[in-house]
Amino acid sequence: MARSHNQLQVPQARAALEQLKFEVAQELGIQLPADGYYGNMTTRDMGSIGGTITKRLVMMAEQQLAGRF
């Protein structure tokens, strides 16, 4: 059975990821639509948000790994 790449592996993390998305967008000066429809957002803006989120998540994982050893 094929697994969708858009499903969260830890569903309990959804609220934290949403919060992170809004924080990153605000820091980058990107206004997210209040209605939740992102179809009118530019690819550049959405890519900037996603890239910054990815960098932060990698940094968090590295910090956690560094603390284990």
C-alpha positions as CSV (number, residue, x, y, z in Angstrom):
1,M,0.0,0.0,0.0
2,A,1.4,3.4,-1.0
3,R,1.8,6.0,1.7
4,S,1.1,9.6,1.0
5,H,4.1,11.9,1.6
6,N,1.8,14.7,2.8
7,Q,0.6,12.8,5.9
8,L,2.1,13.5,9.2
9,Q,4.1,10.7,10.7
10,V,3.2,12.0,14.2
11,P,-0.3,13.5,14.0
12,Q,0.0,15.0,17.4
13,A,2.6,17.4,16.0
14,R,0.1,19.1,13.7
15,A,-0.6,22.1,16.0
16,A,3.1,22.7,16.6
17,L,3.9,22.6,12.9
18,E,1.0,25.0,12.2
19,Q,2.3,27.4,14.8
20,L,5.8,27.1,13.3
21,K,4.5,27.9,9.9
22,F,2.8,31.1,11.2
23,E,5.9,32.2,13.1
24,V,8.2,31.7,10.1
25,A,5.8,33.5,7.8
26,Q,5.7,36.5,10.2
27,E,9.5,36.6,10.5
28,L,9.8,36.5,6.7
29,G,7.2,39.3,6.4
30,I,4.8,37.0,4.5
31,Q,1.1,37.4,5.1
32,L,-0.8,34.1,5.2
33,P,-4.4,34.2,4.2
34,A,-6.9,34.0,7.1
35,D,-9.2,31.7,5.3
36,G,-6.5,29.0,5.0
37,Y,-6.6,29.0,1.2
38,Y,-3.0,29.1,-0.1
39,G,-3.8,29.0,-3.8
40,N,-3.1,32.7,-4.3
41,M,0.3,32.5,-2.6
42,T,3.4,32.8,-4.7
43,T,5.6,29.7,-5.1
44,R,8.6,31.8,-3.9
45,D,6.8,32.8,-0.7
46,M,5.6,29.3,0.1
47,G,9.1,27.9,-0.8
48,S,10.7,30.4,1.6
49,I,8.4,29.3,4.4
50,G,8.9,25.6,3.7
51,G,12.7,26.0,3.4
52,T,13.0,27.9,6.6
53,I,10.8,25.4,8.5
54,T,12.9,22.5,7.1
55,K,16.1,24.3,8.3
56,R,14.6,24.8,11.8
57,L,13.5,21.1,12.0
58,V,16.9,19.9,11.0
59,M,18.5,22.2,13.6
60,M,16.2,20.9,16.3
61,A,17.0,17.3,15.4
62,E,20.7,18.0,15.4
63,Q,20.5,19.6,18.8
64,Q,18.5,16.6,20.1
65,L,21.1,14.2,18.7
66,A,24.0,16.1,20.1
67,G,22.4,15.9,23.5
68,R,22.3,12.1,23.4
69,F,26.0,11.6,23.0
